């Protein structure tokens, strides 16, 4: 069964496009997938199918400025003039509430990748007592946000909030995102995966906003501010101690600082008394879930972790 619907974003402007996928069996829980920057939730369809086959309902949406939500309103890269640092996290809470109303009484899990892992970290510190477990994938630790806030604030104060951000993710082909791309940079997304087919699929996807329009200065500012609010021991202290966390990534992923961000987030949580399982896949870049040789292993690990939370 598939529910396809929309709901009003926390930004007060956009209708967030959302889906709930229901297996034809007695469900044992709900997994909410939170997609990353410049992409959309249906890039995770192979994971959605695996989770359904394992007995889970799956909820997912396309964030403001992304995917079908952006296509409906022609708002690519624009998170809304009234977007706030926690807008995307609060939108995920709205989706969670809708799913829980449709299917009450089921344990609720989150899987967040990249920017989606950051959004999930926001949900964890605000609504963690409603979750049974969380998987973070490709999470960037404290690497992004702080050094851009002053510059972006100045641009917004100059009335340039709606102008496209310069120097955003992946702009500099000789920058840190591409520092270990030994095969050379042609498309500009080689950092996501070694597989040229995955790179081309990402580039040609009509619902991937990564190539459609740069993020506006205002949108980049609220995300940079958000990044500062979901890091460190102060963030980790706000998360319920009973919430289990599975933290995964690749050691050739520049988003995580080549694995450092993954361990950094795990250490914040461990140092504040949380139960964390960490797995870093050696030799893999950002989208470990899209590598043909390990994607089944990645899904198996997530399912086993969530099943363990149920047990």
GIZI-V831463 format. One record per run of one state. SS is the DSSP state (~ for helix, > for strand, _ for the rest). FROM is the first residue (numbers start at 1). TO is the last residue. Records with the same first field share a line. If there is no record, write none. Layout:
SS->FROM-TO ; FROM-TO
This chain:
_->1-1 ; 9-14 ; 22-28 ; 35-40 ; 54-55 ; 62-66 ; 74-86 ; 103-107 ; 114-114 ; 131-132 ; 138-145 ; 158-163 ; 165-175 ; 179-189 ; 193-195 ; 205-208 ; 212-215 ; 230-231 ; 238-244 ; 251-253 ; 257-259 ; 272-275 ; 282-287 ; 291-294 ; 311-311
>->2-8 ; 15-21 ; 29-34 ; 56-61 ; 108-113 ; 133-137 ; 164-164 ; 216-216 ; 245-250 ; 276-281
~->41-53 ; 67-73 ; 87-102 ; 115-130 ; 146-157 ; 176-178 ; 190-192 ; 196-204 ; 209-211 ; 217-229 ; 232-237 ; 254-256 ; 260-271 ; 288-290 ; 295-310
